[in-house]
Amino acid sequence: MQINPESVFILLIAVIIFNFFKDIFLDYLNSKNFDNKIPAIISDVYNHEKYLKSQEYKKSQYQFSKYSKIYSLIIILCFFYFDGFIILDNFCRDLFESPILISLSFFGIIFFGNELLSLPFSIFFTFVIEEKFGFNKTTIQTYIFDKLKSWILTILFGGGILGFIILQEQLIGVNFWIVAWIFITGLSIILNGFYAQIIVPLFNKQTKLEDGKLRSEIEKYSSKVGFDLSNIFVIDGSKRSTKANAYFSGFGKQKRVTLYDTLINKLNIKQIVAVVAHEIGHYKKNHIIYNLFFSIIQTGIMLYILSLFISIPIFSESLGIEIQSFHIGLICFSILFTPFSEIISLIFNLFSRKFEYEADEFAKKTYNGKYLIEALKILSKDSLSNLTPHPKYVWWHYSHPTLFQRVVRL
């Protein structure tokens, strides 16, 4: 069977529609479990009033997700069927002669167009849904500045990386993926190592945890497990949300544990130390290195496959564009690669859930599983978490085990 541009166009649409219905189906399956009885071992998470509120929150999120996905599908299909790519390609070629600038302007317009079209949904979710359930603490000013800063970062990092890849493709040809892979790998290592110093300060204020009972207890525990932890920071997460979190970042002397101020306000000292023990468990078990390695391998595979297909004229022809270009090839490739990226995501989630169990086990053995269970239950209650998700939804989407699974293991 000979592959022609029309067949490629149909395949692109088929992948988009299949992915849409897959997500809709999984969301629907998950919604059917909303009213399931909560397992006895975690039945103490919600009182009756809180349980009803969690049910309403889940259903609001489900409806919001459904309509936003339908909206996105309509926009994408309109772009395909009403010559959006042809119009935009011609517009960028009228602006610039350089292939790099043509491609960067092409993706820049798509990015900002998508941002503007999705803005109403973003605003509604933050200032209506999250506000209704008492989570939102973001002011209009903070929201606007967050958007502007994230756009600038996207232009600098996204545009810089894309421009570098296109330049290598022009200079080297089909083997551009090797140089691009090395470049992205180096950048990933730097960002992973210095994320807290480079990115976080743009959005949040970080302060060292002050001397006192909590700091001394954390330092006493970290010393006991042979973990040099002098960098314990508190982040002002409460400026945007009431939801709590903690995370580990950095390597070597740059490693640090960051606690949200909301976490400190909701948990007692022993529960916080248990959460820190879990985070240290990730480091002790080398999960950060494994995740980085997995990401680097994934990027290399993707770039190699991209190099094989990026110059094939049939991609441009399938969208009615006569001049073959990097940006059109990348658009088509990113869609056709979706099934493979879904498989990669499934594998990543499988390992991620395994790592969470291992970090929980580390906290249990080196500190106390009881306090970690208490912390997990409190955090689930305060974030109105879904305690009865559908197993297939968990398998596909969850990077962490469910509360029930973690408590049973502990």
ABEGO torsion letter per residue (X at the ends): XBBBAAAAAAAAAAAAAAAAAAAAAAAAAAAAAAABBBBAAAAAABBAAAAAAAAAAAAAAAAAAAAAAAAAAAAAAAAAAAGAAAAAAAAAAAABABAAAAAAAAAAAAAAAAAAAAAAAAAAAAAAAAAAAGABABBAAAAAAAAAAAAAAAAAAAAAAAAAAAAAAAAAEAAAAAAAAAAAAAAAAAAAAAAAAAAAAAABBBBBBBBEAAAAAAAAAAAAAGBBBABBBBBBAAAABABBBBBBBEBEAABBBBBBAAAAAABBAAAAAAAAAAAAAAAAAGAAAAAAAAAAAAAAAAAAAAAAAAABAAAAAAAGBABBBAAAAAAAAAAAAAAAAAAAAAAAAAAAAAAAAAAAAAAAAABBAAAAAAAAAAAAAAAGBBABBBAAAAAAABABBBAAAAAAAX
